[in-house]
Amino acid sequence: MKIFSHFSLDDFSNTYLIGPENGGDAILIDPGHIDISIIERVEQNRYNVAHVLITHRHDRHIAGLGTLMKIYNPKIYAGSPSLYDFPVTGLKDSLFLDVSGISVEAMQIPGHSIDSFVFKIGNALFTGDVLHAGRVGSTKGVLEKALLLKGIKKRILTLDERFVIFPGHGTLSTIKVEKLFNQELIEAMGSDDLDQISHPSIRT
């Protein structure tokens, strides 16, 4: 399995391309901006973009869908029921997907948005705006921030520390690095109060 990262200077977001070693059907995560360089990467590796995974419905992560759909015909997976009127296969928490022969676990971690998902593929975590290198995602209020920290603590920090974090913005990281240097997570790990936080529309 190969993982390619594409950084857009237009919106400072990351798009990830995942596919087999020798070409074939591939996965694209968060098509925020589709330009010639990422299309060339797809074609040079003899890939067909057969599946698209959306971490959450914010423009900087889905704005390239229209361009992508004119070139390929992928199946779209997202926590939102619709994206620009394209058909979407809905995600549920702890759902396991077999896409392009690659096993994907979808983990719902709300807070930054109600539809935020993290995708676990092998030893890689594609976190969208849930978790970045050195900081957690932005939120609109204290309840949302508490939900986000609870989800990260419960679903991400309990994984093997060697997992690599591929965020929606910024550079890569690892769980171990975040445990050591992410101040908000250091405080969250020592707080039992987060366990009491819930939301009526989300299973936490």
SULMOZI-V698930 format. One record per backbone hydrogen bond with DSSP energy under -1.0 kcal/mol. CO is the residue of the C=O (numbers start at 1). NH is the residue of the N-H. If there is no record, write none. Layout:
CO;NH  CO;NH
This chain:
2;19  4;17  6;15  8;12  13;8  15;6  16;29  17;4  18;27  19;2  20;23  24;48  26;50  26;51  27;18  28;53  29;16  30;32  31;64  35;39  36;40  37;41  38;42  39;43  40;44  41;45  42;47  43;46  46;24  48;26  48;50  50;75  51;28  52;77  53;30  55;117  56;58  58;61  59;63  62;65  64;68  65;69  68;71  68;72  75;52  76;89  77;54  78;91  83;86  89;78  92;95  95;106  97;104  99;102  102;99  104;97  105;120  106;94  107;118  113;116  116;109  118;107  119;126  120;105  121;124  123;164  124;121  125;166  126;119  127;130  128;168  130;137  132;135  135;132  141;145  142;146  143;147  144;148  145;149  146;150  147;151  148;152  149;153  150;154  151;155  152;156  152;157  156;159  160;163  161;176  163;175  164;125  165;173  166;127  168;14  173;165  174;178  175;179  176;180  177;181  178;182  181;183  182;186  183;187  184;188  185;189  188;191  192;195  193;196  194;197  199;202
